[in-house]
Amino acid sequence: MIVDRPGSHFVFVVPAAHVHERYNYINHNGQPLTNRQYLDCWGKWLVFGQREELDLLAAQLDPHVEARRVPAAKLDRKRIDEFGLDRCVMCIYCHVEEREAVWEILAGLGVRDKAWMFERETMEKWLPGGVNLEKWIAGQKLDAKKAEDLRTAAATRFKQWFFDEDAIFTGIEQ
């Protein structure tokens, strides 16, 4: 199911059961992941392209997501100028043990370039001093006080989300 909420930066491809039946696609072999497992084992293939190309890929991925061969995907609604990319990004999510099977699906749909990233790496990029957060701050031209407040808020959110490593990961609002 393609979920396109105009207020979100992202367009999501998730199983309809995730939207209508509270199915948690962040799992491995049907078992939900703990916070630790999410950070250590959950990741994504990154695909770069123009929005129109990624919309087409999203439509092609949708049946694979509904069949649960691919857990989920999301794509940028528009480029993030602060990162200096001339393209949008699509993230195709899965457990590390499923990544080669998911890659085979992507390759079958014509994706050629491979780039894998674990969620822990993504989170670290959004923590104080992380490349994504610092580029965002610079791109927003925040003054020193607002920049520091944003860094503090980022660190606080991360601690709130992952303070109990053994708790079931419940997702991050985007």
Sequence and secondary structure as in RCSB ss.txt:
>XXXX:A:sequence
MIVDRPGSHFVFVVPAAHVHERYNYINHNGQPLTNRQYLDCWGKWLVFGQREELDLLAAQLDPHVEARRVPAAKL
DRKRIDEFGLDRCVMCIYCHVEEREAVWEILAGLGVRDKAWMFERETMEKWLPGGVNLEKWIAGQKLDAKKAEDL
RTAAATRFKQWFFDEDAIFTGIEQ
>XXXX:A:secstr
 EE  TTSSEEEE  HHHHHS    SEETTEE BHHHHHHHEEEEEEEE HHHHHHHHHHHHHHHHTTSS EEEE
ESS  GGGT SSEEEEEEEEGGGHHHHHHHHHHTT     EEEHHHHHHHTSTT HHHHHHHHHHT  HHHHHHH
HHHHHHHHHHHHSSTTSB      
